[in-house]
Amino acid sequence: MRPYHVAIVGSGPSGFFAASSLLKAADAAEDIDVAVDMLEMLPTPWGLVRSGVAPDHPKIKSISKQFEKTAEDPRFRFFGNVVVGEHVQTAELAERYDAVVYAIGAQSDRALNIPGEELQGSVAAVDFVGWYNAHPNFEEATPDLSGARAVVVGNGNVALDVARILVTDPDVLGATDIADHALESLRPCGVEEVVILGRRGPLQTAFTTLELRELADLDGVDVIVDPAQLEGITEEDEAAADKTTKLNIKVLRDYAARAPRPGHRRIVFRFMTSPIEIKGDGRVQSIVLGRNELVTDANGRVSAKDTGEREELPVQLVVRSVGYRGVPTPGLPFDDRTATIPNAVGRVEGSRNEYVVGWIKRGPTGVIGTNKKDSQETVDTLLADLDRAKDGLADFPDDHADKLADWLASRQPKLVTSAHWQIIDRHERAAGEPHGRPRVKLPNLAELLRISHG
């Protein structure tokens, strides 16, 4: 029996978890064999593990070792620098593979939709994170870090990452894999205070406790929480909260009990506060904030209601971190409201052999590990579909895998194979070793291709 030829588009956690599930399924069944080709728009794999996880979180990045193990399987191949919709089309993939899994994540961000958002100095966290993580698309997204105050809008872990990077001692960051161009900009950084805004209250934050608690470990940094912001939380509120929220409230109360120290940089939490307008002459100079109150609807959902109270805060940098957003892929359906590809247990709506995993399947929620169960669900659907359709599958020749590789190379002459990626990987690790760093990332597409292809 010939193997099932499966393409996975995207090389982040959900894509690698899907590949691992497919390979394990083949190992466990005598009547299943698979050949997995992973297509990635960048020359480098791992998705947000490489370009999204903060450089000072090496333990989280270590999951890439699991991905490396998957990539060593002879039934797995990596093809980077391939853009679906440009070099190859979705219909072509569906024709040449038994199944195609889209693991393309959420590549854009949600806007604030307020006046002044377009001013220089108002940036998306997607861009800022990509910039300090050496994502090739964001090398030129250098923010102006000369101002004394920055505002980060959002109450999730990415907002904490942005705030932490802005106030962390550059010498500490110098031992990480942060982009060299970011490190150079952060060394003379003038930011003394980062204000983190949340439109709802402390009980509605999306932080995880570990990330919230670790702010206390930053040298020379005070974390400021006004005790008045916590006074309205009742014992009943805490009893009804989930475990993470309970722990977060405990951490916030600990911060509220601390006295600020002179000469320290500051991370200031402001809850029940929304950005109303960003002001400036060509670039950000201030932000108008609105005070909210919380209202609960008939279904128990808590939302923020504008009280009409206003405050203008001088600021030089505004980073919006209010959520990632999926983008359409030519040839596939797209739900603009949820910014996902419509699907049923992973099978793309109206498609015979196209599937989705990760954020483009369910929306940008959860942590890295959340994608494991999500991907397994899709792989179960995929394998069940192939089993039912096996008598009607395409009659691919024995050398079909070779023909696929030739076809991809004909569409993208600068194709990055697993061997090319290993050259990049060795180069970056070797560059970092003399400086005690895990790697020095190559900053742009031209350099990545120069090193990989000679």
Number of C-alpha atoms within 10 A of each C-alpha: 6 14 17 21 20 25 25 27 25 27 30 24 28 31 31 27 26 30 30 24 21 24 20 13 17 18 13 10 9 8 11 17 19 19 21 28 22 27 27 26 20 21 25 26 27 22 24 19 21 20 22 21 19 25 25 19 13 14 9 13 17 11 15 19 10 13 20 13 10 20 19 11 13 9 16 19 21 22 27 25 21 25 16 19 12 12 15 15 14 18 13 10 20 18 12 19 23 22 23 26 27 29 29 25 28 21 13 16 18 15 15 17 11 11 12 20 21 14 18 18 23 22 21 24 26 23 22 22 24 23 25 28 27 24 25 21 14 18 20 12 15 16 19 16 19 16 16 16 20 27 27 26 24 25 25 19 19 24 23 23 21 22 23 20 19 21 23 19 17 18 11 11 19 19 16 21 26 24 23 17 16 20 19 12 16 24 15 11 18 16 21 18 23 25 19 24 23 24 25 24 22 22 19 16 19 17 20 16 19 13 17 17 17 12 19 15 9 15 13 15 22 23 22 19 20 17 15 8 17 17 9 11 13 9 9 8 11 15 10 10 15 10 11 16 20 16 18 22 19 14 17 22 17 15 21 19 12 14 10 15 11 8 10 15 22 21 24 18 22 22 25 21 25 23 24 20 18 25 20 17 9 11 17 21 19 21 22 16 19 20 21 22 15 15 12 10 8 6 6 8 9 15 16 18 17 16 11 9 10 16 12 15 15 18 24 23 28 28 24 27 27 20 21 21 21 24 19 16 15 13 11 16 16 20 12 13 6 15 21 24 28 22 21 14 20 26 25 21 16 12 12 15 19 26 26 33 34 31 24 26 29 21 19 18 13 12 10 16 12 13 23 20 16 21 29 20 17 24 26 16 17 24 17 12 15 17 13 10 12 12 9 8 13 11 9 15 10 10 8 15 19 10 13 16 15 12 13 17 17 12 13 18 11 16 21 27 21 20 14 21 22 14 16 24 18 11 18 20 16 15 17 17 12 10 13 12 18 19 22 21 24 21 21 16 16 11 14 24 19 10 15 21 15 8
